Amino acid sequence: MSNFFQSTVWLICPLFLFIATSCNADEEKNNIQTIRENIQYLKTLELGDLSDVEVVLDDVFDIFDALLIEKNVSVATGYQQKMTRAPAVTNVVTAMDIEAIGATDLDEVLETIPGLHVARRNYGYNQIYTMRGIYNDFNPQILMLINNIPITVLSTGNRGTIWGGMPVNNIAHIEIIRGPGSAVYGTNAFAGVINVITKTNKDIKGTEVGARVGSFSTEDAWLLHGDTWLGFDVAVALEYHDTNGQRERIEADAQTVFDNLFNTHASLAPGSVNLQRHNLDARIDLSKDHWQFRAGYQGRHNWGVGAGDAQALDPIGRFQADRFNIDLTYHNPKITENWDITAQMSFFDSIDNLDDSNQVLFPPGAFGGSYPEGYIGNPSISENIIRFDLSGIYSGIDDHLLRVGIGYNLADVYKVTHIANFGIDPNTLEELPPGSPLIDASDTPYAFLPEKSRRNSYLFLQDSWQFAPDWEFTAGLRYDDYSDFGNRMSPRLALVWKTAPDLTTKLLYGDAFRAPVLSELYNVNNPVALGNPNLKPEVINTTELVFDYQITPTLNLATNLFYYDWRDRIIYQPDPVTDTFTATNAGEQRGYGIEWEGRWKATKNFSLLLNYAVQHATDEQDREVPNAPGQEAYLRADWLVIPNWYLDTQINWIADRTRTFGDPRPAIDDDTTLDITLRYKDIRQGRWNFAFGIRNILDADTREPSQGPDSFGLISIPNDLPLAGRNYFLELRYRF
């Protein structure tokens, strides 16, 4: 019977496709959606694998029709549901979107999201995912997941000091929450959540090889393979990236400031930023019946330090990071009549260290020549985290869908290396004099960070109650208990109203928190920032009002208004005795704004996506929050110029970034960039795929703000952090 039904699907699918492609634009969306719903219904009958049918649909309808179809999302609640019904402000970016815009790295994709800007810090040009005016150098207020599992490190609370980007060829889709998510995910799901879902056998179905070359001596290559082996669905991905990085120039740096003070010439500025990379990503996915095993490796070698950790150019320093992850998941959607159960165990290990070189914070001859070899600090951190999670969805109560869960996390910073020619000598217990040789303070009280661990256990409860045909109320509560600072409750409330057949209204409230990380709690012997073991978590309360209006079958508009109150913000305040700064819970921030998004299929072969966001945020002294964009706009146009040839155009506008209070420099210029991608796709055979892209085609001088004045009123990099000018890539893919 199963083979009969599958054969029937294959027989009627071409008819559905013919009807859909023959109908006008007003009918097209409904026909496509009907086909999708029929496939979903057939799946519920457990007839076997129908993913090939969906692949055919994707190939034929392509990006213009995909724009019309409402996507499912799981990041908001832990289970799949329509985006319009999700109790959060969400976005989904598919592999088709990624291909259309010609993105080569995750950051290029995230820049297309309303109200999300990918800023840069001086050290390695590490990403700062800025949402709604929430801007922080280490960026711990954004939680990133890969396949629903956090990749947060304990030492800094972000994706690691040496993140180095993420390739996109093996990404199936990305789910994003703009706003709080602690009721589901706990700490760090503060201003937003980014969940990257990698491809499985059903997404790949065969073998794809690809290569890309581009500006800055960039070379990429990848291999994706999906098949069935001994009854297992198998997916394998291997991605390689090597680049010299853009070489925009820094005119003056922190050492320039000291040269002016000491009348020396040690600075390496003017000079170019140091952004070379050598990346290797490998993943394997095995699944059978209710079990799924995944393993991954992200290697980041020959990693240049950007404009330098201390804002002084360092063309020599090279870092490396090796990240390993494994997870085993058991998911049974029908373990009983009313229970859907998921159990998961995962392990993540991150090792950040030097790549056979010294990190020269200040160059040879620094500080009046007292450091002839340079001011050198060679840190490294190794840490891991083990997670156990058990959750269940109960549907046995009419009009209610309950989700409950418990979990336990053990994070351990198990190795810290501290080698430097400054600080305390652990042998003499005295301050190292200038010009000293490198001293190893590892495994002593004088290392910059002690080796510590943190245990976290949690439980949560969530109820989605459809109390009327067009109304749904979601209430959730998560309780987290930490071994080092106590506990925290995270509630959420959401009311979703199908106001009209084409209009959905949401009223959302969420409470989120961010636990202080080890560097904030325990940093010692750091010449700039010291930890404070008495810190409390940061807390944010967010209220949102959302309208999603399907004006016509080819035009959708969505509007989100938000307000938040951020308390106990961790900031570094100057020590009255020393020249250092100490972490305190002395900060506050309030913000409000609006995010707007429109999607329009103008013709059968032309579509537009436009979003605009404006926000205003002030700190505890009622001063405007610096560096974060006050306005952002993004426009994307997709056009099937002639059969098989697609042209994608993107315009990105970033505006109204203010300086730090007391910064005398002129206002930060607004940035506008224009990108185009021309792609050939052999739709019928589905084998060849060729693309040519130009980024920043107008060669605009775009920059990210550098740090403002220090405690002495000095500015280390006065002309900000320059971004890449016009650059190109050429790409070829082949499927077999």
N, C-alpha and C positions, 0 to 999 in steps of 0.2 A: 504493500500500500504506500509505503514511503516513497519508493521509486516512481510510482504512478503520479503522486502529487508533485514531485520535483519535475518530472517530465512535463506535466501540465503547466507548471510555472514557466518553463523554458518555451513552451509552445505559445502561451498567451502573452509573454513579455514583449516580443517584437510588435504585436498588435497594439499593446499599450503605448509603446514607444512611438509608433506611427501616428496614433491618435494625438499623443502629447505634442509631437513636433509639428503636426498639421494644424493644431488649434491656434486661436489667437492668444495674445498675451493675457487677457482677462481670464481665459479658461485654463491656461497652461499650468498655473500654480496648483489649482485644484486637482487636475489630472495627475500631476507628479506626486502630490501628497497622497492621493488615493493609491497609487502604485506602492508607495512606501508603506502605507498602512496595511495593504494586502500582504506585503512581504513580512511585516512584523507579525501579522495574524498567523501566517503560515509557520513562522518560527515557533509560535506558541504551541503548535501541534507537534513539535519535535520531529520534523520530517528530515532533518539533516542539515547540511551546510548549504545555505542560500546566499552566501556572501558574494559569489560570482555574479548573481543577478544584480546586486547592488553596485558592483564594479562596473557592469555594463551601463547602468543608469548614470553613474558618475561620468563615464567617458562620453556618453552621448549628450547629456544635458550641460555638463561643464559648468563654468563659473557663473554664467548669467542666471541659470535656473537655480543653482545652489543658493544664490542670494535670496531667493524667494522662500525657501523652505525653512521653517522654524526648527532650530536645532535643539537637541536634548543636552542636558547638563547634569552632572552629578556632584560637582564640587560644592554646591550650596547646601546639600542635605546628606550626602553620602549614598544617594540612590538616584537613578535616572528619572528626569522629569523635563517637561517643556520649559524653555527659558522663561516664557511669560508667566509661568506658575511658580517659578523658583523663588523662595523667600530671601532673595538677595539681588544685588545689581551684578549681572554676569555678562560675560562675552565668551564666545567660542570662535577660535580660529582654526580652520581645517587645513589639512595638507594641500587641498586645492587652492585655498587662499594663499598659503605660503609659496606655492609654485607660481601663482599668478603674479605676485608682487616681486618675484625674483629674489626673495630673502635668502641670504646665505648663513645667517646667524640668528639665534633667538632674539637678540636685542632689536634687530630690524623689524621683527614681527611685533614685538611689544610696543614699539613706537607708534603703531597704528591704532592702539586702544584709546578710547576717549579718556582724557584726564590722566594718562600715564605717560610720563616722559622719562627717557633713559638718559640721565645725566652722568657725569664722569667725575671721579676724584683724581687727584694728582698721582697717587700710587698705582702704577700699572694701568691707569685709565679705567680702574674698576668701575663697574656699573653701579649707579644709584637709581633704583626704580622709584621715581617720585610720583606719589599720588596725593592729590588734594592738598598740596602745600606741605606735606609731611616729608621732610628732607633731612637726611642724616648721612654723614660720610660713610659709615659702615653699613647703613641700610638694614638694620635688624627688624624694622617694622613691616617688612614684606616677607611673607612665608612662601618659599618655593618648594614645590613637590615634584617628584618624578614618579609617575605611576602611583599617585596618591600617597607617597611616602616622603616625609620631609628630608631635605638634604642640608639642614641647618647644622652648623658647627657650634660647639659649646663655647669656644674661646671668644668668638666675636659676634655670634648670633646671626651671621649672614651665610652666604654660600661658600665661604672660605676666603682667606686673604688672596689666594691665587685662583680665582674662578676661571678666567680665561675664555669665557663665552661658551656657547653650545651650538653645534651644527644642527641643521634642520631636516636633513634628508630622511632621518628615521623617526620623525615626529608625525604621529597620526592626527592629533589635534591638541590644542591648548585651551584649557578652561581657566577663566580669570574671574575672581571676585573683586570688585571695586568697593571696598568697605570692610567692615569687621567680619572675622570668621572664627573667633576663639570658641564659640559655642560648639563648633564641630572639631576644630583642630588644636585648640589650646594656644600656647604661647606663640608669639611672632605673627599670628594671623590677625594683625593689628590694623593696618591700613589697607591690606589687600592680600590675596592669595593667588598664586600662579601655579597651575597644575599641568605639567607636560606629560602627555600620554604617548608612549612610543608604539611603534607599529608591531603588529602580530602577523602570523601567517595569513589571516584573513585580509589584512591590509596590503600585503606585499604580493602574494599569489604568484610565485615564480621568482625570477632573478632580475635585479636591476643593477647595472654598473654605470658609473658616471665619473666625469672629470670636469674640473673648472680651473681656469687660469685667469689672473687678473692683475691689476695694478699692485705695486709694492712687492713684486716678485711673489705673489700669492699663488699657491698650488693646492688644490683640493682633489681628493679622489674618494670614492665610496663604493661599497658593495652591499646590497640588500638581497636576502634570499629567504623565501617562505615556502614551506613544503610540509608534507606529512611523512613521518618516518616511524615505523614500528607502532603505529597508532597514535603517535604524538604529533600535535601541531608544533612546528618548529619555525622560528624566525631568528635570523642571524643578521647583524648589522656591523659593518666595519667602516669607520669614517676617519679620514686623514686630512690634516690641515697644516700648512706651513706658510709663513709669511714673514717678511721683513717689517711689516707694519708701516703705517703712514709716518712721514718724516717732517711734519710741520715743526717750525722752529719756536723755541722759547727764547725771547730776547734778553730776559734777566731773571735770575732765580734767587733763592735764599742766600747762596754764597756771594752773589753780587752785593747784597746788603752788607755782609761782613767785610767784603773787600773795600767797600766805601768807608767802613768804620776803621779798618786796620791799614788802609792804603796798600792793599795787596792786589794780586791779579790771579787768584786761584780758581775763580768761577769758570765753568765750562760753557757758560752762556755768553753770547748767543750760540745755541746748539739745538739739535733736533731731539724730540722725545724718543724714548727707547721702547718700542712696541712690537718687537719681534715675538713670534709664537711658533711652537711646534706641538700640535695637538694630535692625540689619538683617542678615538672613542670606539668602544667595542661593547656589544650587547647581544645576549642570547635570551630567547623566550621559549619555554617548553610548556605545553599545556595538554591535558588529557582529562576528559570527564570533568570532575569538579576541582582538579588540581592545576595550579600554575606555578612554575618556577622561573625566576628571572635572575640574571646576573649581569653586572655591568662594570666597565672600567672607563675612567676618564683620566687620561694622562696629559698633563700640561708641563711641557719642558721648554727650556730656552726662553723663559718668560721674562720679557723686559719690564723694567720698573717704571715706565712712563716718564713722568716729570720728577721722579724720585720720591722716596718715602718721606724725606725731610724737605721736599720742594727744592732740592738741589739736583741738577742733572747728574745722572750716573749712567754712562754709556756701556759700562763694563758689567754691572750686576745682572745676574741671571738667576731666576728662581725656578722651582719646579714643584708640581703637586701631583700626587697619585691618589685617586679616589676609587674605592672598590665598593660595590654593593651587591648583596644577594637578598632575595626574599622568596618565601614560600607561602602561597595563599591557597586556602581551601574555601570554596564558595559553593554552597548548595541552596539554590533558590526555592527548593521544595523539600526541605528536610522533614517537615511535617506539612499538613495542609495549610497552616497559617504562618509558618516561620520560614524566613530566608536568613541563612546563617553565613557569616564570613569570619574565618580565623586566619590570622597572618602573623608570621615571624619574619623579621628583617634585621639585617646587619649592614652598617655603613662605616667605612674606615677612610679617614682623610689624613694624608701626610703632606705637609707643606715644608719645604726646606730649600736651601741654596743649591744651585746647579753648578758645582765646582767653581765657585767664584765668591768674592766678598761683596757684601752690600755696603757700598761706600755712601754713607749718609751725607757727608760733605767731602769734597775732593781733596787730593793731596795739597798741602799748604794751607789748609783751613785754619781759621782763627789765628790770623797773624803769623802763620807758618809753624804753629806749635804742634800741628799734626801732619808731619811730612808724608806719611803714607795715607792720609785721609782719616776721617772720623768714621770708624767702621763698627757696624753692629750686625751680627749674623744670627738672627733668630730662626728657630724652626719649631713647629708644633705638630704632634701626631695625636690623633684622637679618634675614638670610635663611639658608636651608639648602637645598642641592641634594643629592639622594640618587640613587644608582644601585644597584639590587639585582637579582641573578640567582640563582634557586634552582631546584632540580629534585628530584623524587620518583622514586626508582627502585624498581620492584617485581619485578625479574628474579631475585631470590634467594628461594627457598622460605622462607616463614614470616618474612621480613624485609621491612620497609618503610624504605628509606633516604631521608633528606632532606639535601641538601647545598646550600650557598650561599655566595656572596661578595657584598661590597658596599663602597661608598665613599660617605662623607658629607663635605661641605664646608660648615661653618657660619661665618658672617661677620657680626660686629657692625660694620656699615659706616658708621653715623653715631651719634654720641653728642653730645647738646646739654646744656650745663651753663650755666645762667643763675641767678645767686643774688646776694644781698646779704650773704653771709658767705663765709668761706674765703679763699684766696690770690688777690690781684689779679694776674693775669698780666702787667699792665703795669708794676707797681712791685715785684712779687715779695714783697710784704708782706701781712700779714693785714689784711683789710678791717675798718675800724673800725665799731662799731655805728652804725646809721642810714645806712650808705652806700647809694648807688643800686645798681640791679641791674647786675652786671658779667657779660659773656659770656666764659666760660673754655673754650668749645668749641674743639676742635682745638688745645688746649695741654696741657702736662703736668699742668695743675691741674684738668682735668675730673675728675669723680668716677669715671669708668671709661674706660680707653683703648679705642680701636677695634682689635679683634683678631679673628683667625679661628682655627678649629680644624679639622684634618683627621682623619678617622677611617676606617680601612679594617678590614674584618673578614672572617672566614670561619667557617663552622660545619658541624658534622656531627651527625646524629641518626639513631639506629637503633632501630626498634621491632621487637622479636623476639618472636613468639608461639611459645615453645619447648614449649608443651603446650596442649591444647585450652582450658584455663581459665586459662592464665597468659600474661602479656605483660610483657616487660621493655624499658624505654625508657632509653637512655643518650644523652646529648647533650653537646656541648662547643662553646663559641664562643670564638674568639680575637679580641680587639679591640686595635688599635694606634692610639695617639693621637699627634698631632704635638707636644703640649705637656707630657705627663707620663709617657709610656711605654705599656705594654701591660697587658692583663689577660685571664686565662682564666676562663671561667664554665662549670663542669660541672653536670650534673644527672643523677640516677638515679631511676628509678621502677619499682616492681614492682606490677602490678595483677593481682589474683587473683579470679576468679569463684568465690567460696567456696561458693556454693549458687546454685540458679537465681534466687533473689530477693535475694541478698546479694553485694555487691562490696566487697573490701578492698584498700586501697592503702597502700603504704609509700613515701614520697617524700623525696628529699633534693635541695636546690638551693643553689647558691652564686650570689649576685648582687652587683652593685656599682653604685655611683653615682659618676660622675666629678665632680670639683670643677668648679663653674661659674665663669664669668668674674668675677662679683662677689666670689666667695670667693677667687679667685686674685689679682685685680688692683685691687680697690676702693682708691681713694686719695682724699684730701681729703674724706673722709666724716666728719662729726662724731661718728659712733657706731661704725661697723664698718669695719675695714680688711682688705684682702685679704692673702693669703700665697702667693707663687708656688711655695712648696715643699710644697704640700699633696699628699697621696696620695688615691686613691679611698676612699670608704667601702666596707666589705665586710660581707656578712651571710651566715651559714650557717643554713639552715632545715631542720628535719626534721618530717615530718607523718605521722600515721596516720589513715586515713579509712575509715569504714564507711558504705555506702549500702545500705539495706534496704528493699525493696519488700514491706512486711508483707502487704498485700492489694492487689488491683488498684486500690483507691481510697485507699490510705494508704502514704505513703513517708516514711521517716525517714533523715536523714543526719547523721553526727557526724564532726567533725574535731578531732584533738588536734595541737597544734603546739608547737615549741620553737625559738627562734632565738638566735643570738649575733651581735651587731652590733659590729664593731670599726672603729677609726680614724674614729669618728664626728666630723664636723666641727662644732666648737662655737667660739663667740667667747669668748676669755678676756681679762680686763682687762690693759691695758698698764701696767706698773709706773711708767712715767714720765708718760704722758699720761692723759687721761680717756677714751680710746678703747678699743675692743675689737678684737682681731686673731683671724682665723680660724686654728684649729689642729686637728690630728687627735688631740685629747686625750680624746675621749669614747668611752664604751663603753655598751652596753645589752644586757641579756638579758631575754627574755620567754618566757612560756609561757601556754597557755590552751586553751579548748575552744569550738568553734562547733557549734551544733546547729540543724537545720532540719527542720520537718515540714510535709508537704502532705497534705491530706485532703479528698476529695470526699465530704462527709457525705451529701448527697442529690443527686438529679439536678440540682437548681437551687440548691445551696448548697455553698460550699467554704471551707476555711480554710487559711491559710498562716501558720506561726508560726516565728520563729527567735529564738535566744538565744545570746549570746556573753559569755564572761568571760575576762579576761586580766589578767596581773600582770607588770609590767616594772620593772626596776631599772637605775640608771645605774652609772657607774664607781665611785661611792662608796657603792654598795649602798642608794641612796635610791630611793623609789618615783618613777617617772616622772610628772611632773605633766601636768594638762590633758586627757589622753586618757581616755575612759571605761573604767572597770574592768568595767562590766556594761552590756549593751545588750539590749533585747528589742523585737520587732516582731510585731504581730498584724494580719493582714488577713483580712477576711471579705467574700466576694462572694455576693450573693443576688439571684436573679431573683424579684422580689416578685410581679409579675404579668407576663403576656406583654409583652415589649419594654421593661420597666422594671427597671433594675438598680440595686442599692444596694451601694456599697462602703464599708466602714468600716475605718479604720486606727488603731491605737494604737502610739505610739512612746515607748519609755522609755529614758532615758539616765541612768546613775548612776555613782557612785564616781569622780568626777573630783577628784583631789587638787590642792592648791596647790603652787606652787614652794617649794622648801626655803627656809625663813626668812620666808615670807609669813605675816604675823600675822592675816590676814583669816579669818573663819569659813569652814568647808568649803563648796564649791560645791554648791548645791542640786541634787537630782535633778530632771530634767525629764520630764514626761509630757504628750504632746499627743494629741488625738483629732481625726481628720479624717473627713468623710463626703463622698461624691460620689453624687448621684442622676443616672442617665443613661437617656435614652430612645433606643433604637436601632430603627429600622425594618428588621428583619432581612430580610423578604421582598423589599422593593424596594431596600433598602440605600442609600437616598438621604439621609434626614434623620437627624441625630444631635444630640441636645440634652442638655446637662448643667448641673447646678447643684452647686457645691461649697462647703463651709465648712471652713476650715482653723483648727486650734486652737479648736475649737468651745467649749471650756470657758474660753477666754481665760486660759490659764495664763501666769504670768510666767516665761518661759523665757529663759535667758541663756547666753552662751558666756564662758569665762574670759578676762579681760584679762591683760595681762602682769604678772608679779610684780615685786618690788622691784628697783630699779636698783642700781648700785654704791654709791649713797648711802643705800639702804634706803627710797627713796621709791616710792610706787605712784601711777601717773598716773591710771588710771581705777578707782577703788576699788570701784565697784558693778557691774563686769563689763559685757559688751556685750549690751544688751537685744535680743531677737528680736521678731518681729511677734506681736501679739496676735491676737484673732479677726479673720478676714478672709474674703472671699467672692469667688466668680467665677461668671459666667454665660457659657455657651459654646454656639455653634451651628455645625454643620457641614452641608454639603450636597455630595453626590456626583452627578456626571452624566457 
